[in-house]
Amino acid sequence: MKKTTIIGINLAAIAILLAVMIYPLKPEINLKEREVRLRWVAVYRDYTVYIDDNEEFTSPVVIKTTMKDYPLKLEPGVYFWKIKAGRMSSPVKKLSLLSDVSIKVKNGSLENDGNVDLNISMETPTGAFVVGLSYKDKIKIEDNSNITAKEK
């Protein structure tokens, strides 16, 4: 056989193999809103997305879709995900949604502006207290308050 024929056959085999594979892309992450968009490249019609907090997928969330991207709302943490289409499966990918501790003080209110629940310690002119402030919640505060925030 000629060298060019062998090269042509190899290139054709590689092209066929690449056409049936599933390629996970880097997820888009919005920390503040706890939103993740999983994306992939593939040629199939129907997909099953598996996402779990452990690499063995012992308790996965299973999502059926026809799209090549999928939006999710997740709690901060580390996740593993993969895509299946028929008998083909993508490699397992790791995803980290980091904790974001952030507060905003505006018009006499303190708002949890991060993506995790907080414990707020406050010293005010009238006393001191500790209060839990859930994700996206607000509380009224007094002027001249000393505020400390920690993740729950």
Residue frames relative to the residue before (quaternion, step in Angstrom):
aa qw qx qy qz dx dy dz
M 1.0000 0.0000 0.0000 0.0000 0.00 0.00 0.00
K 0.4875 -0.6591 0.4860 0.3029 3.51 -1.06 0.68
K 0.6283 -0.5537 0.4103 0.3610 3.50 -1.25 0.61
T 0.6659 0.5116 -0.3092 0.4464 3.60 0.93 -0.86
T 0.6213 0.5305 -0.3403 0.4656 3.61 1.09 -0.65
I 0.6518 0.5082 -0.3041 0.4736 3.57 0.96 -0.90
I 0.6483 0.5021 -0.3128 0.4793 3.59 0.94 -0.85
G 0.6497 0.5258 -0.3090 0.4538 3.60 0.96 -0.88
I 0.6525 0.5028 -0.3065 0.4770 3.59 0.97 -0.86
N 0.6547 0.5091 -0.3104 0.4645 3.59 0.95 -0.87
L 0.6598 0.4990 -0.3100 0.4685 3.59 0.94 -0.85
A 0.6358 0.5171 -0.3261 0.4712 3.60 1.01 -0.75
A 0.6491 0.5102 -0.3150 0.4681 3.60 0.96 -0.85
I 0.6469 0.5062 -0.3133 0.4766 3.59 0.98 -0.83
A 0.6469 0.5209 -0.3186 0.4568 3.61 0.94 -0.85
I 0.6510 0.5005 -0.3125 0.4775 3.61 0.97 -0.83
L 0.6535 0.5153 -0.3085 0.4607 3.57 0.94 -0.89
L 0.6710 0.4931 -0.2939 0.4692 3.57 0.92 -0.90
A 0.6356 0.5526 -0.3297 0.4265 3.60 1.04 -0.72
V 0.7437 0.4019 -0.2351 0.4797 3.62 1.04 -0.62
M 0.5524 0.6211 -0.3970 0.3893 3.61 1.21 -0.13
I 0.3237 -0.6996 0.6004 0.2129 3.54 -1.36 0.33
Y 0.1402 -0.8139 0.5627 0.0353 3.57 -0.71 1.13
P 0.2442 -0.7611 0.5784 0.1626 3.64 -0.43 1.12
L 0.2482 -0.7509 0.5957 0.1403 3.57 -1.04 0.83
K 0.6542 -0.4965 0.3784 0.4269 3.55 -1.26 0.24
P 0.4272 -0.7159 0.4826 0.2686 3.63 -0.76 0.99
E 0.3813 -0.6545 0.5929 0.2735 3.55 -1.26 0.49
I 0.0846 -0.8181 0.5688 0.0018 3.59 -0.79 1.04
N 0.0971 -0.7441 0.6594 0.0465 3.54 -1.01 0.96
L 0.3175 -0.8010 0.4781 0.1701 3.59 -0.08 1.33
K 0.6778 0.5305 -0.3066 0.4064 3.59 0.77 -1.04
E 0.7666 0.3568 -0.1839 0.5012 3.58 0.99 -0.82
R 0.3938 -0.7316 0.4600 0.3132 3.60 1.34 -0.02
E 0.4566 0.6875 -0.4373 0.3572 3.57 1.10 0.72
V 0.0556 -0.7648 0.6419 0.0001 3.53 -1.08 0.89
R 0.1233 -0.7591 0.6336 0.0849 3.58 -1.02 0.80
L 0.2161 -0.7628 0.6016 0.0975 3.55 -0.54 1.25
R 0.0444 -0.8060 0.5899 -0.0213 3.59 -0.94 0.93
W 0.0469 0.7941 -0.6049 0.0356 3.56 -1.15 0.61
V 0.3280 -0.6982 0.6010 0.2090 3.52 -1.37 0.35
A 0.2581 0.7383 -0.5880 0.2064 3.55 -0.86 1.03
V 0.4544 -0.7054 0.4839 0.2485 3.58 -1.28 0.28
Y 0.5125 0.6767 -0.4063 0.3382 3.60 1.21 0.10
R 0.5217 -0.6398 0.4768 0.3018 3.55 -1.35 0.21
D 0.7978 0.1898 -0.0605 0.5691 3.57 0.96 -0.92
Y 0.0892 -0.8022 0.5904 -0.0002 3.54 -0.99 0.95
T 0.1723 -0.7264 0.6501 0.1419 3.52 -1.31 0.47
V 0.1903 -0.7755 0.5974 0.0746 3.55 -0.75 1.13
Y 0.1016 -0.7678 0.6311 0.0443 3.56 -0.96 0.94
I 0.0662 0.7807 -0.6188 0.0576 3.56 -0.88 0.95
D 0.0732 0.7964 -0.5899 0.1116 3.56 -0.88 0.99
D 0.4916 -0.6544 0.4848 0.3084 3.55 -1.26 0.34
N 0.7297 0.2919 -0.2581 0.5619 3.60 1.24 0.27
E 0.6029 -0.6360 0.3750 0.3023 3.52 -1.10 0.82
E 0.6371 0.5299 -0.3283 0.4533 3.60 1.22 -0.36
F 0.3242 -0.7762 0.4798 0.2495 3.61 1.30 -0.13
T 0.1812 0.8198 -0.5194 0.1590 3.59 0.88 0.98
S 0.7965 0.0935 -0.0596 0.5944 3.61 1.14 -0.48
P 0.0867 0.8591 -0.5014 0.0553 3.58 0.73 1.01
V 0.3952 -0.5826 0.6316 0.3249 3.47 -1.41 0.27
V 0.1413 -0.7975 0.5851 0.0408 3.57 -0.77 1.06
I 0.0451 -0.8087 0.5850 -0.0414 3.56 -0.70 1.15
K 0.2030 -0.7509 0.6183 0.1127 3.58 -0.89 0.98
T 0.1178 0.7993 -0.5783 0.1135 3.58 -0.87 0.95
T 0.3367 -0.7034 0.5801 0.2355 3.52 -1.31 0.32
M 0.5528 0.6091 -0.3855 0.4182 3.59 1.32 -0.09
K 0.4021 -0.6936 0.5377 0.2609 3.57 -1.29 0.29
D 0.7145 0.2188 -0.2631 0.6103 3.50 1.23 0.64
Y 0.0923 -0.8082 0.5812 0.0228 3.56 -1.13 0.58
P 0.2816 -0.7662 0.5528 0.1674 3.59 -0.79 1.01
L 0.0534 -0.7907 0.6098 0.0009 3.57 -1.08 0.82
K 0.2598 -0.6824 0.6492 0.2132 3.54 -1.31 0.43
L 0.0152 0.8157 -0.5749 0.0631 3.59 -0.71 1.10
E 0.4839 -0.5955 0.5481 0.3328 3.53 -1.27 0.45
P 0.5978 -0.5396 0.4192 0.4192 3.62 -1.10 0.46
G 0.4092 0.6860 -0.5267 0.2909 3.57 -1.02 0.84
V 0.5286 -0.5902 0.4999 0.3498 3.53 -1.37 -0.20
Y 0.0476 -0.8058 0.5895 -0.0289 3.55 -0.88 1.01
F 0.2341 -0.7182 0.6347 0.1633 3.52 -1.35 0.42
W 0.0098 -0.8155 0.5780 -0.0282 3.57 -1.00 0.82
K 0.0100 0.7670 -0.6415 0.0060 3.50 -1.30 0.53
I 0.3115 -0.7281 0.5871 0.1679 3.53 -1.33 0.45
K 0.0811 -0.7739 0.6254 0.0580 3.57 -1.06 0.77
A 0.0002 -0.7461 0.6658 -0.0002 3.52 -1.22 0.68
G 0.8018 -0.0535 -0.0102 0.5951 3.56 -0.35 1.20
R 0.7863 -0.2583 0.2171 0.5176 3.58 -0.72 -1.08
M 0.5778 0.5876 -0.3719 0.4272 3.58 1.30 -0.16
S 0.0654 -0.7881 0.6120 0.0084 3.54 -1.09 0.79
S 0.4309 -0.6782 0.5266 0.2777 3.55 -1.06 0.73
P 0.5956 -0.5010 0.4446 0.4434 3.56 -1.25 0.09
V 0.5258 -0.6009 0.4896 0.3504 3.59 -1.22 0.47
K 0.1359 -0.7861 0.6015 0.0420 3.55 -0.92 1.00
K 0.3412 -0.7235 0.5699 0.1880 3.55 -1.21 0.65
L 0.0792 -0.7861 0.6130 -0.0039 3.53 -1.06 0.87
S 0.0922 -0.7918 0.6022 0.0433 3.60 -0.88 0.93
L 0.1055 -0.7464 0.6557 0.0419 3.52 -0.85 1.07
L 0.2688 -0.8257 0.4808 0.1216 3.54 -0.14 1.34
S 0.5119 -0.5965 0.5178 0.3376 3.54 -1.28 0.49
D 0.0899 -0.7808 0.6175 0.0312 3.54 -1.05 0.81
V 0.1051 -0.7840 0.6112 0.0287 3.57 -0.39 1.26
S 0.2208 0.7654 -0.5662 0.2116 3.54 -0.58 1.20
I 0.0584 -0.7811 0.6206 0.0366 3.56 -1.03 0.82
K 0.1780 -0.7585 0.6199 0.0934 3.52 -1.25 0.58
V 0.1554 -0.7678 0.6162 0.0812 3.58 -0.92 0.96
K 0.1758 0.7832 -0.5676 0.1830 3.55 -0.68 1.14
N 0.8663 -0.0283 -0.0027 0.4987 3.58 -0.91 0.97
G 0.7337 -0.4437 0.2364 0.4571 3.59 0.86 0.96
S 0.6592 0.4553 -0.3221 0.5044 3.60 1.23 0.32
L 0.2368 -0.7190 0.6334 0.1609 3.51 -1.22 0.62
E 0.1075 -0.8136 0.5711 0.0158 3.58 -0.70 1.11
N 0.4068 -0.6552 0.5770 0.2688 3.54 -1.08 0.78
D 0.0760 -0.8386 0.5391 -0.0193 3.56 -0.25 1.32
G 0.5640 0.5872 -0.3908 0.4294 3.59 1.28 0.14
N 0.5494 -0.6207 0.4407 0.3444 3.57 -1.18 -0.50
V 0.6706 0.4237 -0.3044 0.5274 3.60 1.25 0.42
D 0.5624 -0.5633 0.4726 0.3782 3.56 -1.27 0.39
L 0.2140 -0.8049 0.5484 0.0752 3.57 -1.05 0.82
N 0.2667 -0.6574 0.6635 0.2376 3.50 -1.41 0.29
I 0.1401 -0.7956 0.5881 0.0389 3.56 -0.71 1.12
S 0.1338 -0.7464 0.6484 0.0680 3.55 -0.86 1.05
M 0.0030 0.8227 -0.5658 0.0549 3.54 -0.76 1.04
E 0.1320 -0.7348 0.6614 0.0719 3.50 -1.07 0.93
T 0.0489 -0.8093 0.5850 -0.0177 3.56 -0.58 1.18
P 0.6747 -0.4712 0.3512 0.4467 3.62 -1.19 0.13
T 0.7429 0.3926 -0.2281 0.4918 3.62 1.15 -0.51
G 0.8053 -0.1970 0.1153 0.5471 3.65 1.18 0.07
A 0.4003 -0.6874 0.5499 0.2544 3.54 -1.37 -0.09
F 0.0854 0.7916 -0.6013 0.0675 3.55 -1.14 0.66
V 0.2784 -0.7050 0.6227 0.1944 3.52 -1.41 0.26
V 0.0104 0.8005 -0.5975 0.0465 3.56 -0.91 0.93
G 0.4143 -0.6708 0.5521 0.2712 3.55 -1.17 0.63
L 0.0878 -0.7845 0.6131 0.0311 3.56 -0.95 0.88
S 0.3134 -0.7866 0.5086 0.1561 3.55 -0.34 1.30
Y 0.7103 -0.4320 0.3640 0.4199 3.50 -1.38 0.34
K 0.8625 0.0780 -0.1245 0.4842 3.57 -0.86 1.14
D 0.5166 0.6406 -0.4325 0.3684 3.67 1.21 0.12
K 0.2489 -0.7415 0.6057 0.1464 3.55 -1.41 0.29
I 0.0601 -0.7552 0.6472 0.0852 3.54 -1.30 0.42
K 0.4990 -0.6188 0.5123 0.3251 3.57 -1.24 0.51
I 0.0865 -0.7907 0.6044 0.0449 3.57 -1.07 0.73
E 0.4693 -0.6509 0.5213 0.2905 3.52 -1.29 0.47
D 0.5839 -0.5459 0.4578 0.3892 3.57 -1.22 0.44
N 0.8271 0.2240 -0.1942 0.4776 3.56 -1.24 0.59
S 0.3739 0.7116 -0.5038 0.3162 3.60 1.04 0.75
N 0.2923 -0.7020 0.6190 0.1963 3.54 -1.18 0.69
I 0.0826 -0.8331 0.5465 -0.0212 3.57 -0.61 1.17
T 0.0314 -0.7560 0.6537 0.0139 3.55 -1.07 0.85
A 0.1053 -0.7961 0.5948 0.0363 3.59 -0.89 0.94
K 0.0037 -0.7732 0.6338 -0.0237 3.55 -1.07 0.89
E 0.5338 -0.6022 0.4817 0.3469 3.54 -1.16 0.61
K 0.5014 -0.6588 0.4728 0.3017 3.57 -1.00 0.85
